[in-house]
Amino acid sequence: MSMKQPARIGILSLLLGAYALSGGFPGWMPECRAAEGLPDYPVNPYATITWEQELLEITNRHRMEQGLAPLVMDEELMAIARSHSAGMARQGFISHNLPSGSLQSRLVRAGYYSEVARENVASARTVYRAHRALLESPPHKSNILATDVTRIGIGVVRHPSICDKYLYVTEVFARPLEARTGSAAAPDSPDAMVRNLLEDRVHDLRQEGGGPMDSDPLLHEIAAKSVGSLSLPYDRTQIRSLLAASAGRLQEKGKSDLSRLEAVVQLVRNPGNLRLPARKPEGRAKSYGSAVRRVTDGQNQPAFLVLTLIGIGR
């Protein structure tokens, strides 16, 4: 008589988290398995590279199967991802927000500026299992198959405790800010990137019939002096005072070809979100000047305060 063998049940235990800066998917499911106070163990670089390369190949193979371009591994994003994975491994559970900060703050602190940035975090026994689980979750799959990103940084770290066999995985997807085509020189700082983006926005308005909007050195000079006087949060009273002082400065310099000034003040964390108001009326926007100031916003996150002065012709 034969005995029926019990069915073998495989249990896949893992954790996931997805995030996108342009309206992401919050939340994470904590399952703490770590003892507190674990030291900062060194990571085996060869094992790390092998895991990360494997996950890159799996990810790009899946993207190409869907007719999408493969992602390029970005060393700067990889360093950001590895650091975050190491932090998750030390604490023993996954999260988008460690003491090192949110994805946006980590990118800005590293000097990496992007138009779009997304993040997946996961924990599993192998990178293949992590990837498989990410694909089974719509928010994570959306990040993997995003069409608005071109680069990826992958960080894979094993928990330092020998009793924990889990890998902690961070995937950062991004489209970095690039130098504008035809620019005389590539931007060498985030501030220069913001200025180049602003020039692009001005060009768009010019094409839409907003007026010549020529770059005016005097308005740039006034904006540079004025942006430092704005406190956060700023209000209309500050803007009116700024405009009055700027108009007085123009009169001192004998600038009589403008009928009035308009001020556009923007506080942006991601320079890619920089905008100017669409202004077609009359087509009398004759000139502009701008200035950028790095600040910390109300949520204690790095940001840019951008002041643009627009001169309206007579």
Secondary structure, DSSP 4 states (H G I P E B T S, - for coil): ---PPPPP------EEEEEETTT----------PPTT---PPP-HHHHHHHHHHHHHHHHHHHHHTTPPPPEE-HHHHHHHHHHHHHHHHHTS--S-BTTB-HHHHHHHTT--EEEEEEEEEEESSHHHHHHHHHTSHHHHHHHT-SS--EEEEEEEE-SSTT---EEEEEEEEEE--PPTT-SS---SHHHHHHHHHHHHHHHHHHTTS---EE-HHHHHHHHHHHTT--SS--HHHHHHHHHHHHHHHHHTT--SEEEEEEEEEEESSGGG-------GGG-EEEEEEEEEEEE-TTS-EEEEEEEEEEEE-
